Amino acid sequence: MNYLSHLFGHEGENSLFSYLKEQGLALKLSSSGSHEIDTFSRFDLTITLSEKGLKEYEKVIEAVFLYATKIEEAGPKKYIFDEIKDTGIMNFQF
């Protein structure tokens, strides 16, 4: 969950949010994951749409699923896992 949340919530170059913002479709984006019980996990993606985004919401949905497909095709990357791990360690220490 942390891995997917990290990728979907990323706001830098080539991110889902940067694309949606550049297209004038979104104002904010956040993602999170949680484990409610051992057999149930939940992933939340919240996108605050602009007026244009509200009118063209189908483009937003298409972009989300295209981004998910690209993540799946790329497969897990060790450097991303290491970034998440290092951030977790710093958060724990401080």
Secondary structure, 3 states (H helix, E strand, C coil): CHHHHHHHHCCCCCCHHHHHHHCCCEEEEEEEEEEEECCEEEEEEEEEECHHHHHCHHHHHHHHHHHHHHHHHHCCCHHHHHHHHHHHHHHHHC
